[in-house]
Amino acid sequence: MSNPILVQAWRGDIVESQHRGAYAVVDADGTLVASAGDIARPVYPRSAIKVLQALPLVESGAADRFGLGDEQLALACASHRGEAEHARTAASMLARARMDEQVLECGAHWPYDETAARALAAAGQRPSALHNNCSGKHAGFVCLGCQMAAAQGRDARAFLAGYVRPDHPVMREVSAAIEATTGWRLASAARATDGCSIPTYAIPLTHLAHAFARIATGQGLPPARAAAAKRLRAAVAKAPFMVAGSGRFDTRVMDMFGERVFCKVGAEGMYCAALPGQGLGIAAKMDDGNNSRACEVVMAALLETFLAPRMASEQALLASLSNVTLRNWRGIEVGRLAAHEDLQRPPRFGAAAR
C-alpha cells in the first residue's frame, strides 16, 4: 500500500505533479494524535534531529565550560546556508575550545547561499569546513569532545581524531541521547553514513515525533536533559537566523513564532517539529525525498492545523508556505504548490503510538 498524496503541484487548472509521504503527530505520553501513511517504517531522519544530537553538548556542561551563547547553541542545531555570520559563529565555538577548523571532520563545500558563495569566490577564497551546512553541529561535537578529554586528562586534539565514527566516545554520547529520546534501540537499527560523515540511524516516524514531543515538554526526560532541551529551544528562538539563514523556512517560521515552534528540516524530505504549547511532536517524510518543493508545504499545513496561529501575520505566513505561488523567470504566475485537501484536515486519533 502506497503512502497518500500530501502535496500537489498545479500548473494552470490541473495537477501536474504529486508528492506522497507520511507524517505522525504524537504527544508527550506517546499518544498518536494524527497521522497519514506508513509511520512505522524506519526512516533516516538525517539533519532533522540535530537538536537531539546537541543535547549532550549542554547536558555535559561543555556549553557552560566554553561559554556558548544563544547564537552558538542555535548553530549547533543548524543546517545553515554558509553565510558569513554562520562561518564566524562556528569559528568562535572552536576558538572557545582552543581549536580551529582543521579539527572538523564534516568536510568542506561552497556556501549554499548564492550571495555568500559569490562573495567568497570574488575574494579569491576557497570554502572551508566552516562553510559546511553542518559546521555548527560539528563544532558542538568538538566542544563536547574537549570536555570529555579534559575529564579524562587526555590531549583534546588527539582524543577528537575520528570523532565521527560510531564507536568514538563523542558519537556514543550523541547516539545515546537519540536512543533515549526516541525510545528506539539503535543497536538493532539500520545504520548509514550521513552527508557530514556521522552515523545516521533509521527510526520510525512515531518514535521521532515522540522524541520531539519530549523536547517540547521535557516530559519523560531526566531533569538535566529536559533542561538542556529547554535551553536549546530558547537559544534557537532568540537566534533563528543561525538555524537556517536568509529567507529559509525554519528561520522564517521560528522568527515569527519564537519559542512556540521548533522546526528542523532534514535531507531527503525529512522534517521534525516540537510545539511546546500543545505538547506535541511532529515527524514527516516525503517518499521522493523532496524538501523545499514538498516537505515544507507539509510542515506548514500541519502547523496551520496544530499550532493555532493567533495573529493575521502568523496565519498569512503559514498560508504562504502551505500554498506556494509558482512564477516563471518573468515573474508570471504559472501555478502553485499546495497541501492536499486531506492534509488540510488531518484525522485525529486516540490510540497510543507504538
HELIX and SHEET records of a PDB file:
HELIX    1   1 ARG A   46  ILE A   49  5                                   4    
HELIX    2   2 LYS A   50  GLU A   59  1                                  10    
HELIX    3   3 ALA A   62  ARG A   65  1                                   4    
HELIX    4   4 ASP A   70  ALA A   76  1                                   7    
HELIX    5   5 ALA A   84  ARG A   96  1                                  13    
HELIX    6   6 GLU A  101  VAL A  103  5                                   3    
HELIX    7   7 GLU A  114  ALA A  122  1                                   9    
HELIX    8   8 ALA A  129  HIS A  131  5                                   3    
HELIX    9   9 SER A  135  GLN A  152  1                                  18    
HELIX   10  10 ALA A  156  LEU A  160  1                                   5    
HELIX   11  11 PRO A  169  THR A  182  1                                  14    
HELIX   12  12 LEU A  186  SER A  188  5                                   3    
HELIX   13  13 LEU A  205  THR A  217  1                                  13    
HELIX   14  14 PRO A  223  LYS A  238  1                                  16    
HELIX   15  15 PRO A  240  VAL A  243  5                                   4    
HELIX   16  16 PHE A  249  PHE A  257  1                                   9    
HELIX   17  17 GLY A  258  ARG A  260  5                                   3    
HELIX   18  18 ASN A  291  CYS A  295  3                                   5    
HELIX   19  19 GLU A  296  PHE A  306  1                                  11    
HELIX   20  20 ALA A  312  SER A  322  1                                  11    
SHEET    1   A 5 LEU A  32  ALA A  36  0                                        
SHEET    2   A 5 ILE A  14  ASP A  27 -1                                        
SHEET    3   A 5 ILE A   5  ARG A  11 -1                                        
SHEET    4   A 5 GLU A 333  ALA A 339 -1                                        
SHEET    5   A 5 ASN A 323  ARG A 327 -1                                        
SHEET    1   B 5 LEU A  32  ALA A  36  0                                        
SHEET    2   B 5 ILE A  14  ASP A  27 -1                                        
SHEET    3   B 5 LEU A 280  MET A 286 -1                                        
SHEET    4   B 5 MET A 270  LEU A 275 -1                                        
SHEET    5   B 5 PHE A 262  GLY A 266 -1                                        
SHEET    1   C 2 PRO A  42  VAL A  43  0                                        
SHEET    2   C 2 ILE A 203  PRO A 204 -1                                        
SHEET    1   D 2 ARG A 191  THR A 193  0                                        
SHEET    2   D 2 PRO A 199  TYR A 201 -1                                        
END                                                                             
